[in-house]
Amino acid sequence: MIRIGIGGWNFPEWRGGVFYPEGLPQRRELEFASRALTTIEINATYYGSQKPESFQKWRDETPDDFVFAVKASRFATNRKVLGDAGESVTRFLNSGITRLGPKLGPINWQLAETKKFDPQDFAAFLALLPGEQDGIPLRHAIEARHDSFAATEAADLCRARNIALVRSGDSKFPDIDAETADFGYLRVMGTADIENGYDEDGLAKWSAEAQRMSKGRDLYLYVISGTKRRNPACAMALMERLK
């Protein structure tokens, strides 16, 4: 299955008819977005803990077949020694994310731009990521933002634990295209201020990449960064092409 969505849902740029209909109450924005798209990456969890009741509310407001990706806490990933993150990892996993139940998709552990690949430290961090929490299976993805992670050894360490390496498309970050898990995670980050965020060639490119990456496995694709106001339109254009 290919799931396509955006990062977050409460942005002024999407109001007033750009994505959200004119006059739509802000409290209903998730309800609207989750019916126009098939997944959303929750970004607020990266900056601070959310209430368990919030995860339950988001679960209740979205369709049965909807899925959230969750961005892990920066306190677990923005550190010199990743292997020392055990306490922060545990705190994040116990923060209420499992209230999403079957709507909990992959967890994106985004590393700092300055974090270089250290085989021992990286392996120690991956070992901290459990396969389940509160009886719910977990899917983990690593968003490495330093070129040194474009290494065979980094991919092998992820593959051994069925952990995805996030692709960062059309961005300043390395586009690491390595199949390391039974799902793929793609963040398309180069939208421009045109109708659908990309021209026809760009939409064709990412549609083809999504089809290739989803062969034999699930794919989670998020249109994020770039020209933010155009990201929902781009996600929906890609969904239309991939029907």
Buried (B, 14 or more C-beta within 10 A) or exposed (E): EBBBBBBBBEBEEBBEEBBBEEEBEEEEBBBBBBEBBBBBBBBEBBEEBBEBEBBBEBBEBBEEEBBBBBBBBBBBBBBEEBBBBEEBBBBBBEBBBBBBEEBBBBBBBBBBEEBEBBEEBBBBBBEBBEEEBEEEEBBBBBBBBBEEBBBEEBBEBBBEBEBBBBBBBBBEBBBBBBBBBEBBBBBBBBBBEEEBBBEEEBBEBBBEBBEEBBEEEBBBBBBBBBBBBBBBBBBBBBBEBBE
